[in-house]
Amino acid sequence: MDRQVIEQKLESLRRCLARIRQKNPVTVAELVSDPDAQDVLTLNLTRAVQRHETNG
């Protein structure tokens, strides 16, 4: 795999993880009561997994 492609994937993964850290509530109760945080976490976890799984 091309080095530039790997670097792009890593940067994308870093952005996903940063968003997860930013929106991760302190307690489960906070997460349950915040649908926006749920959406952000779900979307970025999904993206992170997809970035890891895709080739090329």
CHARMM internal coordinates of N, CA and C (Angstrom, degrees):
IC EDIT
DIST 1 N 1 CA 1.4446
DIST 1 CA 1 C 1.5305
ANGL 1 N 1 CA 1 C 108.10
DIST 1 C 2 N 1.2809
ANGL 1 CA 1 C 2 N 116.30
DIHE 1 N 1 CA 1 C 2 N 141.12
DIST 2 N 2 CA 1.4555
ANGL 1 C 2 N 2 CA 124.13
DIHE 1 CA 1 C 2 N 2 CA -179.24
DIST 2 CA 2 C 1.5369
ANGL 2 N 2 CA 2 C 111.07
DIHE 1 C 2 N 2 CA 2 C -62.78
DIST 2 C 3 N 1.3172
ANGL 2 CA 2 C 3 N 116.40
DIHE 2 N 2 CA 2 C 3 N 137.30
DIST 3 N 3 CA 1.4674
ANGL 2 C 3 N 3 CA 121.14
DIHE 2 CA 2 C 3 N 3 CA -178.96
DIST 3 CA 3 C 1.5290
ANGL 3 N 3 CA 3 C 112.07
DIHE 2 C 3 N 3 CA 3 C -57.22
DIST 3 C 4 N 1.3218
ANGL 3 CA 3 C 4 N 117.34
DIHE 3 N 3 CA 3 C 4 N -40.55
DIST 4 N 4 CA 1.4606
ANGL 3 C 4 N 4 CA 121.01
DIHE 3 CA 3 C 4 N 4 CA -179.96
DIST 4 CA 4 C 1.5322
ANGL 4 N 4 CA 4 C 110.98
DIHE 3 C 4 N 4 CA 4 C -63.29
DIST 4 C 5 N 1.3115
ANGL 4 CA 4 C 5 N 117.16
DIHE 4 N 4 CA 4 C 5 N -39.99
DIST 5 N 5 CA 1.4664
ANGL 4 C 5 N 5 CA 121.32
DIHE 4 CA 4 C 5 N 5 CA 178.10
DIST 5 CA 5 C 1.5255
ANGL 5 N 5 CA 5 C 109.83
DIHE 4 C 5 N 5 CA 5 C -63.14
DIST 5 C 6 N 1.3116
ANGL 5 CA 5 C 6 N 116.86
DIHE 5 N 5 CA 5 C 6 N -43.36
DIST 6 N 6 CA 1.4617
ANGL 5 C 6 N 6 CA 121.11
DIHE 5 CA 5 C 6 N 6 CA 179.09
DIST 6 CA 6 C 1.5284
ANGL 6 N 6 CA 6 C 110.29
DIHE 5 C 6 N 6 CA 6 C -62.48
DIST 6 C 7 N 1.3208
ANGL 6 CA 6 C 7 N 117.30
DIHE 6 N 6 CA 6 C 7 N -43.62
DIST 7 N 7 CA 1.4630
ANGL 6 C 7 N 7 CA 121.14
DIHE 6 CA 6 C 7 N 7 CA 179.44
DIST 7 CA 7 C 1.5262
ANGL 7 N 7 CA 7 C 111.23
DIHE 6 C 7 N 7 CA 7 C -63.64
DIST 7 C 8 N 1.3288
ANGL 7 CA 7 C 8 N 117.01
DIHE 7 N 7 CA 7 C 8 N -38.84
DIST 8 N 8 CA 1.4667
ANGL 7 C 8 N 8 CA 120.70
DIHE 7 CA 7 C 8 N 8 CA 177.91
DIST 8 CA 8 C 1.5285
ANGL 8 N 8 CA 8 C 110.69
DIHE 7 C 8 N 8 CA 8 C -64.94
DIST 8 C 9 N 1.3201
ANGL 8 CA 8 C 9 N 115.93
DIHE 8 N 8 CA 8 C 9 N -42.58
DIST 9 N 9 CA 1.4677
ANGL 8 C 9 N 9 CA 120.22
DIHE 8 CA 8 C 9 N 9 CA 178.76
DIST 9 CA 9 C 1.5246
ANGL 9 N 9 CA 9 C 110.75
DIHE 8 C 9 N 9 CA 9 C -63.99
DIST 9 C 10 N 1.3218
ANGL 9 CA 9 C 10 N 116.98
DIHE 9 N 9 CA 9 C 10 N -41.82
DIST 10 N 10 CA 1.4605
ANGL 9 C 10 N 10 CA 120.67
DIHE 9 CA 9 C 10 N 10 CA 178.74
DIST 10 CA 10 C 1.5315
ANGL 10 N 10 CA 10 C 111.13
DIHE 9 C 10 N 10 CA 10 C -63.79
DIST 10 C 11 N 1.3156
ANGL 10 CA 10 C 11 N 117.20
DIHE 10 N 10 CA 10 C 11 N -41.86
DIST 11 N 11 CA 1.4623
ANGL 10 C 11 N 11 CA 120.56
DIHE 10 CA 10 C 11 N 11 CA 178.90
DIST 11 CA 11 C 1.5241
ANGL 11 N 11 CA 11 C 110.63
DIHE 10 C 11 N 11 CA 11 C -64.63
DIST 11 C 12 N 1.3130
ANGL 11 CA 11 C 12 N 117.27
DIHE 11 N 11 CA 11 C 12 N -41.06
DIST 12 N 12 CA 1.4537
ANGL 11 C 12 N 12 CA 121.26
DIHE 11 CA 11 C 12 N 12 CA 177.46
DIST 12 CA 12 C 1.5287
ANGL 12 N 12 CA 12 C 110.19
DIHE 11 C 12 N 12 CA 12 C -62.52
DIST 12 C 13 N 1.3109
ANGL 12 CA 12 C 13 N 116.82
DIHE 12 N 12 CA 12 C 13 N -43.00
DIST 13 N 13 CA 1.4591
ANGL 12 C 13 N 13 CA 121.85
DIHE 12 CA 12 C 13 N 13 CA 178.15
DIST 13 CA 13 C 1.5267
ANGL 13 N 13 CA 13 C 110.42
DIHE 12 C 13 N 13 CA 13 C -62.94
DIST 13 C 14 N 1.3250
ANGL 13 CA 13 C 14 N 117.35
DIHE 13 N 13 CA 13 C 14 N -41.97
DIST 14 N 14 CA 1.4692
ANGL 13 C 14 N 14 CA 120.81
DIHE 13 CA 13 C 14 N 14 CA 177.46
DIST 14 CA 14 C 1.5295
ANGL 14 N 14 CA 14 C 111.64
DIHE 13 C 14 N 14 CA 14 C -60.41
DIST 14 C 15 N 1.3373
ANGL 14 CA 14 C 15 N 116.56
DIHE 14 N 14 CA 14 C 15 N -41.50
DIST 15 N 15 CA 1.4678
ANGL 14 C 15 N 15 CA 120.22
DIHE 14 CA 14 C 15 N 15 CA 178.69
DIST 15 CA 15 C 1.5310
ANGL 15 N 15 CA 15 C 111.04
DIHE 14 C 15 N 15 CA 15 C -63.49
DIST 15 C 16 N 1.3186
ANGL 15 CA 15 C 16 N 116.11
DIHE 15 N 15 CA 15 C 16 N -42.70
DIST 16 N 16 CA 1.4701
ANGL 15 C 16 N 16 CA 119.98
DIHE 15 CA 15 C 16 N 16 CA 177.99
DIST 16 CA 16 C 1.5230
ANGL 16 N 16 CA 16 C 110.59
DIHE 15 C 16 N 16 CA 16 C -60.77
DIST 16 C 17 N 1.3097
ANGL 16 CA 16 C 17 N 116.41
DIHE 16 N 16 CA 16 C 17 N -46.48
DIST 17 N 17 CA 1.4664
ANGL 16 C 17 N 17 CA 120.44
DIHE 16 CA 16 C 17 N 17 CA -179.08
DIST 17 CA 17 C 1.5269
ANGL 17 N 17 CA 17 C 111.55
DIHE 16 C 17 N 17 CA 17 C -65.18
DIST 17 C 18 N 1.3206
ANGL 17 CA 17 C 18 N 117.33
DIHE 17 N 17 CA 17 C 18 N -36.18
DIST 18 N 18 CA 1.4660
ANGL 17 C 18 N 18 CA 120.69
DIHE 17 CA 17 C 18 N 18 CA 178.03
DIST 18 CA 18 C 1.5333
ANGL 18 N 18 CA 18 C 110.23
DIHE 17 C 18 N 18 CA 18 C -64.19
DIST 18 C 19 N 1.3183
ANGL 18 CA 18 C 19 N 116.87
DIHE 18 N 18 CA 18 C 19 N -43.12
DIST 19 N 19 CA 1.4704
ANGL 18 C 19 N 19 CA 120.21
DIHE 18 CA 18 C 19 N 19 CA 178.35
DIST 19 CA 19 C 1.5203
ANGL 19 N 19 CA 19 C 111.08
DIHE 18 C 19 N 19 CA 19 C -64.23
DIST 19 C 20 N 1.3171
ANGL 19 CA 19 C 20 N 116.77
DIHE 19 N 19 CA 19 C 20 N -38.57
DIST 20 N 20 CA 1.4633
ANGL 19 C 20 N 20 CA 120.63
DIHE 19 CA 19 C 20 N 20 CA 177.45
DIST 20 CA 20 C 1.5264
ANGL 20 N 20 CA 20 C 109.60
DIHE 19 C 20 N 20 CA 20 C -61.86
DIST 20 C 21 N 1.3283
ANGL 20 CA 20 C 21 N 116.59
DIHE 20 N 20 CA 20 C 21 N -45.73
DIST 21 N 21 CA 1.4601
ANGL 20 C 21 N 21 CA 119.95
DIHE 20 CA 20 C 21 N 21 CA 179.15
DIST 21 CA 21 C 1.5351
ANGL 21 N 21 CA 21 C 111.89
DIHE 20 C 21 N 21 CA 21 C -62.50
DIST 21 C 22 N 1.3323
ANGL 21 CA 21 C 22 N 116.15
DIHE 21 N 21 CA 21 C 22 N -40.23
DIST 22 N 22 CA 1.4670
ANGL 21 C 22 N 22 CA 120.54
DIHE 21 CA 21 C 22 N 22 CA -178.51
DIST 22 CA 22 C 1.5280
ANGL 22 N 22 CA 22 C 112.86
DIHE 21 C 22 N 22 CA 22 C -65.36
DIST 22 C 23 N 1.3118
ANGL 22 CA 22 C 23 N 116.19
DIHE 22 N 22 CA 22 C 23 N -37.96
DIST 23 N 23 CA 1.4658
ANGL 22 C 23 N 23 CA 120.62
DIHE 22 CA 22 C 23 N 23 CA -173.85
DIST 23 CA 23 C 1.5298
ANGL 23 N 23 CA 23 C 114.06
DIHE 22 C 23 N 23 CA 23 C -100.58
DIST 23 C 24 N 1.3131
ANGL 23 CA 23 C 24 N 117.64
DIHE 23 N 23 CA 23 C 24 N -0.18
DIST 24 N 24 CA 1.4561
ANGL 23 C 24 N 24 CA 120.84
DIHE 23 CA 23 C 24 N 24 CA -178.50
DIST 24 CA 24 C 1.5278
ANGL 24 N 24 CA 24 C 109.67
DIHE 23 C 24 N 24 CA 24 C -72.46
DIST 24 C 25 N 1.3351
ANGL 24 CA 24 C 25 N 117.82
DIHE 24 N 24 CA 24 C 25 N 112.27
DIST 25 N 25 CA 1.4578
ANGL 24 C 25 N 25 CA 119.52
DIHE 24 CA 24 C 25 N 25 CA -179.36
DIST 25 CA 25 C 1.5289
ANGL 25 N 25 CA 25 C 111.45
DIHE 24 C 25 N 25 CA 25 C -70.54
DIST 25 C 26 N 1.3142
ANGL 25 CA 25 C 26 N 115.02
DIHE 25 N 25 CA 25 C 26 N 162.19
DIST 26 N 26 CA 1.4596
ANGL 25 C 26 N 26 CA 121.02
DIHE 25 CA 25 C 26 N 26 CA -177.41
DIST 26 CA 26 C 1.5265
ANGL 26 N 26 CA 26 C 111.32
DIHE 25 C 26 N 26 CA 26 C -71.74
DIST 26 C 27 N 1.3285
ANGL 26 CA 26 C 27 N 116.43
DIHE 26 N 26 CA 26 C 27 N -36.24
DIST 27 N 27 CA 1.4677
ANGL 26 C 27 N 27 CA 119.48
DIHE 26 CA 26 C 27 N 27 CA -176.68
DIST 27 CA 27 C 1.5323
ANGL 27 N 27 CA 27 C 110.55
DIHE 26 C 27 N 27 CA 27 C -124.93
DIST 27 C 28 N 1.3042
ANGL 27 CA 27 C 28 N 114.89
DIHE 27 N 27 CA 27 C 28 N 161.17
DIST 28 N 28 CA 1.4652
ANGL 27 C 28 N 28 CA 120.78
DIHE 27 CA 27 C 28 N 28 CA 176.24
DIST 28 CA 28 C 1.5251
ANGL 28 N 28 CA 28 C 109.72
DIHE 27 C 28 N 28 CA 28 C -64.32
DIST 28 C 29 N 1.3255
ANGL 28 CA 28 C 29 N 117.01
DIHE 28 N 28 CA 28 C 29 N -37.98
DIST 29 N 29 CA 1.4700
ANGL 28 C 29 N 29 CA 120.49
DIHE 28 CA 28 C 29 N 29 CA 179.84
DIST 29 CA 29 C 1.5233
ANGL 29 N 29 CA 29 C 110.78
DIHE 28 C 29 N 29 CA 29 C -59.81
DIST 29 C 30 N 1.3273
ANGL 29 CA 29 C 30 N 117.45
DIHE 29 N 29 CA 29 C 30 N -40.09
DIST 30 N 30 CA 1.4598
ANGL 29 C 30 N 30 CA 120.57
DIHE 29 CA 29 C 30 N 30 CA 177.49
DIST 30 CA 30 C 1.5227
ANGL 30 N 30 CA 30 C 110.87
DIHE 29 C 30 N 30 CA 30 C -63.97
DIST 30 C 31 N 1.3136
ANGL 30 CA 30 C 31 N 116.40
DIHE 30 N 30 CA 30 C 31 N -40.99
DIST 31 N 31 CA 1.4629
ANGL 30 C 31 N 31 CA 120.21
DIHE 30 CA 30 C 31 N 31 CA 178.82
DIST 31 CA 31 C 1.5262
ANGL 31 N 31 CA 31 C 110.82
DIHE 30 C 31 N 31 CA 31 C -64.17
DIST 31 C 32 N 1.3209
ANGL 31 CA 31 C 32 N 116.34
DIHE 31 N 31 CA 31 C 32 N -44.14
DIST 32 N 32 CA 1.4608
ANGL 31 C 32 N 32 CA 121.14
DIHE 31 CA 31 C 32 N 32 CA -179.18
DIST 32 CA 32 C 1.5257
ANGL 32 N 32 CA 32 C 110.93
DIHE 31 C 32 N 32 CA 32 C -61.16
DIST 32 C 33 N 1.3227
ANGL 32 CA 32 C 33 N 116.89
DIHE 32 N 32 CA 32 C 33 N -34.63
DIST 33 N 33 CA 1.4618
ANGL 32 C 33 N 33 CA 119.85
DIHE 32 CA 32 C 33 N 33 CA -176.31
DIST 33 CA 33 C 1.5317
ANGL 33 N 33 CA 33 C 113.49
DIHE 32 C 33 N 33 CA 33 C -91.57
DIST 33 C 34 N 1.3196
ANGL 33 CA 33 C 34 N 117.96
DIHE 33 N 33 CA 33 C 34 N 2.97
DIST 34 N 34 CA 1.4726
ANGL 33 C 34 N 34 CA 120.85
DIHE 33 CA 33 C 34 N 34 CA -177.21
DIST 34 CA 34 C 1.5263
ANGL 34 N 34 CA 34 C 110.60
DIHE 33 C 34 N 34 CA 34 C -124.81
DIST 34 C 35 N 1.3326
ANGL 34 CA 34 C 35 N 116.68
DIHE 34 N 34 CA 34 C 35 N 90.09
DIST 35 N 35 CA 1.4697
ANGL 34 C 35 N 35 CA 119.66
DIHE 34 CA 34 C 35 N 35 CA -178.32
DIST 35 CA 35 C 1.5259
ANGL 35 N 35 CA 35 C 113.27
DIHE 34 C 35 N 35 CA 35 C -63.41
DIST 35 C 36 N 1.3231
ANGL 35 CA 35 C 36 N 117.55
DIHE 35 N 35 CA 35 C 36 N -29.31
DIST 36 N 36 CA 1.4631
ANGL 35 C 36 N 36 CA 119.45
DIHE 35 CA 35 C 36 N 36 CA 177.93
DIST 36 CA 36 C 1.5264
ANGL 36 N 36 CA 36 C 110.93
DIHE 35 C 36 N 36 CA 36 C -66.41
DIST 36 C 37 N 1.3177
ANGL 36 CA 36 C 37 N 116.79
DIHE 36 N 36 CA 36 C 37 N -44.08
DIST 37 N 37 CA 1.4707
ANGL 36 C 37 N 37 CA 120.39
DIHE 36 CA 36 C 37 N 37 CA 176.92
DIST 37 CA 37 C 1.5271
ANGL 37 N 37 CA 37 C 109.95
DIHE 36 C 37 N 37 CA 37 C -62.32
DIST 37 C 38 N 1.3225
ANGL 37 CA 37 C 38 N 117.24
DIHE 37 N 37 CA 37 C 38 N -40.34
DIST 38 N 38 CA 1.4622
ANGL 37 C 38 N 38 CA 120.67
DIHE 37 CA 37 C 38 N 38 CA 177.22
DIST 38 CA 38 C 1.5236
ANGL 38 N 38 CA 38 C 110.73
DIHE 37 C 38 N 38 CA 38 C -58.47
DIST 38 C 39 N 1.3223
ANGL 38 CA 38 C 39 N 116.07
DIHE 38 N 38 CA 38 C 39 N -44.64
DIST 39 N 39 CA 1.4669
ANGL 38 C 39 N 39 CA 120.33
DIHE 38 CA 38 C 39 N 39 CA -179.68
DIST 39 CA 39 C 1.5283
ANGL 39 N 39 CA 39 C 111.51
DIHE 38 C 39 N 39 CA 39 C -63.87
DIST 39 C 40 N 1.3335
ANGL 39 CA 39 C 40 N 116.55
DIHE 39 N 39 CA 39 C 40 N -45.83
DIST 40 N 40 CA 1.4578
ANGL 39 C 40 N 40 CA 120.65
DIHE 39 CA 39 C 40 N 40 CA -179.22
DIST 40 CA 40 C 1.5232
ANGL 40 N 40 CA 40 C 110.39
DIHE 39 C 40 N 40 CA 40 C -62.17
DIST 40 C 41 N 1.3269
ANGL 40 CA 40 C 41 N 116.31
DIHE 40 N 40 CA 40 C 41 N -44.98
DIST 41 N 41 CA 1.4693
ANGL 40 C 41 N 41 CA 119.55
DIHE 40 CA 40 C 41 N 41 CA -179.59
DIST 41 CA 41 C 1.5254
ANGL 41 N 41 CA 41 C 111.19
DIHE 40 C 41 N 41 CA 41 C -64.99
DIST 41 C 42 N 1.3215
ANGL 41 CA 41 C 42 N 116.53
DIHE 41 N 41 CA 41 C 42 N -45.85
DIST 42 N 42 CA 1.4668
ANGL 41 C 42 N 42 CA 120.32
DIHE 41 CA 41 C 42 N 42 CA -179.38
DIST 42 CA 42 C 1.5218
ANGL 42 N 42 CA 42 C 111.32
DIHE 41 C 42 N 42 CA 42 C -61.22
DIST 42 C 43 N 1.3198
ANGL 42 CA 42 C 43 N 116.15
DIHE 42 N 42 CA 42 C 43 N -48.00
DIST 43 N 43 CA 1.4592
ANGL 42 C 43 N 43 CA 120.65
DIHE 42 CA 42 C 43 N 43 CA -178.82
DIST 43 CA 43 C 1.5303
ANGL 43 N 43 CA 43 C 111.20
DIHE 42 C 43 N 43 CA 43 C -60.32
DIST 43 C 44 N 1.3142
ANGL 43 CA 43 C 44 N 116.68
DIHE 43 N 43 CA 43 C 44 N -46.79
DIST 44 N 44 CA 1.4556
ANGL 43 C 44 N 44 CA 119.31
DIHE 43 CA 43 C 44 N 44 CA -175.88
DIST 44 CA 44 C 1.5241
ANGL 44 N 44 CA 44 C 113.00
DIHE 43 C 44 N 44 CA 44 C -74.60
DIST 44 C 45 N 1.3128
ANGL 44 CA 44 C 45 N 118.21
DIHE 44 N 44 CA 44 C 45 N -31.63
DIST 45 N 45 CA 1.4702
ANGL 44 C 45 N 45 CA 119.74
DIHE 44 CA 44 C 45 N 45 CA 172.69
DIST 45 CA 45 C 1.5258
ANGL 45 N 45 CA 45 C 110.10
DIHE 44 C 45 N 45 CA 45 C -65.03
DIST 45 C 46 N 1.3370
ANGL 45 CA 45 C 46 N 116.22
DIHE 45 N 45 CA 45 C 46 N -42.90
DIST 46 N 46 CA 1.4634
ANGL 45 C 46 N 46 CA 120.60
DIHE 45 CA 45 C 46 N 46 CA 178.24
DIST 46 CA 46 C 1.5228
ANGL 46 N 46 CA 46 C 110.89
DIHE 45 C 46 N 46 CA 46 C -61.65
DIST 46 C 47 N 1.3220
ANGL 46 CA 46 C 47 N 115.89
DIHE 46 N 46 CA 46 C 47 N -46.77
DIST 47 N 47 CA 1.4726
ANGL 46 C 47 N 47 CA 119.84
DIHE 46 CA 46 C 47 N 47 CA 178.75
DIST 47 CA 47 C 1.5256
ANGL 47 N 47 CA 47 C 111.60
DIHE 46 C 47 N 47 CA 47 C -60.86
DIST 47 C 48 N 1.3248
ANGL 47 CA 47 C 48 N 116.63
DIHE 47 N 47 CA 47 C 48 N -42.69
DIST 48 N 48 CA 1.4668
ANGL 47 C 48 N 48 CA 120.15
DIHE 47 CA 47 C 48 N 48 CA -179.02
DIST 48 CA 48 C 1.5278
ANGL 48 N 48 CA 48 C 110.55
DIHE 47 C 48 N 48 CA 48 C -61.03
DIST 48 C 49 N 1.3165
ANGL 48 CA 48 C 49 N 116.51
DIHE 48 N 48 CA 48 C 49 N -43.32
DIST 49 N 49 CA 1.4662
ANGL 48 C 49 N 49 CA 120.35
DIHE 48 CA 48 C 49 N 49 CA 178.71
DIST 49 CA 49 C 1.5209
ANGL 49 N 49 CA 49 C 110.54
DIHE 48 C 49 N 49 CA 49 C -65.81
DIST 49 C 50 N 1.3251
ANGL 49 CA 49 C 50 N 117.42
DIHE 49 N 49 CA 49 C 50 N -42.48
DIST 50 N 50 CA 1.4575
ANGL 49 C 50 N 50 CA 120.49
DIHE 49 CA 49 C 50 N 50 CA 179.78
DIST 50 CA 50 C 1.5263
ANGL 50 N 50 CA 50 C 111.42
DIHE 49 C 50 N 50 CA 50 C -64.34
DIST 50 C 51 N 1.3359
ANGL 50 CA 50 C 51 N 117.66
DIHE 50 N 50 CA 50 C 51 N -39.88
DIST 51 N 51 CA 1.4574
ANGL 50 C 51 N 51 CA 120.57
DIHE 50 CA 50 C 51 N 51 CA 178.87
DIST 51 CA 51 C 1.5175
ANGL 51 N 51 CA 51 C 110.28
DIHE 50 C 51 N 51 CA 51 C -63.02
DIST 51 C 52 N 1.3224
ANGL 51 CA 51 C 52 N 115.66
DIHE 51 N 51 CA 51 C 52 N -37.71
DIST 52 N 52 CA 1.4592
ANGL 51 C 52 N 52 CA 120.49
DIHE 51 CA 51 C 52 N 52 CA -179.51
DIST 52 CA 52 C 1.5297
ANGL 52 N 52 CA 52 C 111.30
DIHE 51 C 52 N 52 CA 52 C -68.81
DIST 52 C 53 N 1.3320
ANGL 52 CA 52 C 53 N 116.39
DIHE 52 N 52 CA 52 C 53 N -35.79
DIST 53 N 53 CA 1.4686
ANGL 52 C 53 N 53 CA 120.92
DIHE 52 CA 52 C 53 N 53 CA -174.33
DIST 53 CA 53 C 1.5124
ANGL 53 N 53 CA 53 C 113.91
DIHE 52 C 53 N 53 CA 53 C -84.03
DIST 53 C 54 N 1.3368
ANGL 53 CA 53 C 54 N 118.67
DIHE 53 N 53 CA 53 C 54 N -25.33
DIST 54 N 54 CA 1.4635
ANGL 53 C 54 N 54 CA 119.52
DIHE 53 CA 53 C 54 N 54 CA -173.99
DIST 54 CA 54 C 1.5193
ANGL 54 N 54 CA 54 C 111.57
DIHE 53 C 54 N 54 CA 54 C -77.61
DIST 54 C 55 N 1.2936
ANGL 54 CA 54 C 55 N 114.24
DIHE 54 N 54 CA 54 C 55 N 144.66
DIST 55 N 55 CA 1.4735
ANGL 54 C 55 N 55 CA 121.80
DIHE 54 CA 54 C 55 N 55 CA 176.59
DIST 55 CA 55 C 1.5078
ANGL 55 N 55 CA 55 C 107.93
DIHE 54 C 55 N 55 CA 55 C -113.30
DIST 55 C 56 N 1.3549
ANGL 55 CA 55 C 56 N 115.37
DIHE 55 N 55 CA 55 C 56 N 133.20
DIST 56 N 56 CA 1.4635
ANGL 55 C 56 N 56 CA 119.66
DIHE 55 CA 55 C 56 N 56 CA 174.19
DIST 56 CA 56 C 1.4560
ANGL 56 N 56 CA 56 C 115.60
DIHE 55 C 56 N 56 CA 56 C 86.32
END
COOR INIT
IC SEED 1 N 1 CA 1 C
IC BUILD
